[in-house]
Amino acid sequence: MSATAAARKRGKPASGVGAGAGAGKRRRKADSAGDRGKSKGGGKMNEEISSDSESESLAPRKPEEEEEEELEETAQEKKLRLAKLYLEQLRQQEEEKAEARAFEEDQVAGRLKEDVLEQRGRLQKLVAKEIQAPASADIRVLRGHQLSITCLVVTPDDSAIFSAAKDCTIIKWSVESGRKLRVIPRAKKGAEGKPPGHSSHVLCMAISSDGKYLASGDRSKLILIWEAQSCQHLYTFTGHRDAVSGLAFRRGTHQLYSTSHDRSVKVWNVAENSYVETLFGHQDAVAALDALSRECCVTAGGRDGTVRVWKIPEESQLVFYGHQGSIDCIHLINEEHMVSGADDGSVALWGLSKKRPLALQREAHGLRGEPGLEQPFWISSVAALLNTDLVATGSHSSCVRLWQCGEGFRQLDLLCDIPLVGFINSLKFSSSGDFLVAGVGQEHRLGRWWRIKQARNSVCIIPLRRVPVPPAAGS
């Protein structure tokens, strides 16, 4: 055997071992290579996955994804829209609140302005043009007195009317039903222990602004104080030396002013049942008196031809001239203006800053008598709706007349006639201005110069309906 063959024989196993080792090395390399390949393959897979995600992000989206995104955007828009709507509602609510506050402030400012104007005597609500003349059938007639009505008052709440007459009785009427609520009968002279009342003609009455007290004055120089609700007698004031012709309560108080044919003006405190003071100045019997909230009163001086304003704290007076005849009635329109009537047939409007009338309407109810001997109808009563331009006058000319005061109370224009037969001895507007009450008699309240037989002694309730005046063109 050759060396080569021997070597081969010897090397076979060696070569086999080497081959095995080489094979093992090759396997290990292959394994390592496989591992590296696997790791590389794994890296490639990772890279492929990331590239796939990128490609997916870059690739066009499917319709489902677009719909989902659209839905998400619509929800956001809805939230935004609701938020805007909520803010708009809040803004509208704030605007409404601001408008309500402004309206309330305007109302308060209007009321304050009215109060200021009322205190200054410059408030003049324009209501006269809205008044519609009532039909005769609408006038309610309340009958209960045997003789001529001389005076009347309306309660502050417009629920009742007190009337007095020459028969010395006082009747309380219900405005709603027209029925008698109370009757204060005539008292017999010298009768002691009998129910109190008047034994002579009742010439004047007044009621306090809270409706608690009623005062009545008669020809027997007495002032009787009553509880208005029950008509129970409370006090009797004495002190005047002649017939008591005028009574008025100061508004908001229980201070009472009285005047008499003895030419004096007296001040009383009804709540304390006391006399306060007496003022003098008139030169003849005082015919009428009126007062509002200021501590003063106005009087009609009858035949002395003057109207006087009495300043109670200063104990002074202002004297006004204007009528030619006897001034028999007077009424305050507001704190600075008044209306008066006289037996020369004239009606005058006054301002406290002027000594002469601001307006004078002569022959306000026309003339009576034969041709060539005509005389004006006497003005027997006047009334004014407080703080307005509406005035009423009465005579025995078979009608009550309503007048409108012009701007600044410098003019008096006739509105309408309300037919009523007899002497209109007293006129009073309700506080609301819904009706006018007239006291009608066959005779004048102060005497028996004439007698109208066809007249009925009654209390007449005249409704005053208002028709809004259309605004002028272009206003």
Salt bridges, closest charged atoms under 4 A:
GLU88 OE2 - ARG91 NH2 2.17
GLU95 OE2 - ARG91 NH1 2.38
GLU114 OE1 - LYS125 NZ 3.89
ASP138 OD2 - ARG465 NH1 3.26
ASP167 OD2 - HIS145 ND1 3.50
ASP210 OD2 - HIS254 NE2 2.76
ASP218 OD2 - HIS198 ND1 2.74
ASP262 OD2 - HIS240 ND1 3.21
ASP284 OD1 - ARG303 NH2 3.62
ASP290 OD2 - HIS331 ND1 3.68
GLU295 OE1 - ARG250 NH1 3.89
ASP304 OD2 - HIS282 ND1 2.86
GLU335 OE1 - ARG294 NE 3.87
GLU336 OE2 - ARG294 NH1 2.79
ASP417 OD1 - ARG401 NE 2.93
GLU443 OE1 - LYS166 NZ 3.08
GLU443 OE2 - ARG448 NE 2.97
GLU443 OE2 - ARG451 NH1 3.20
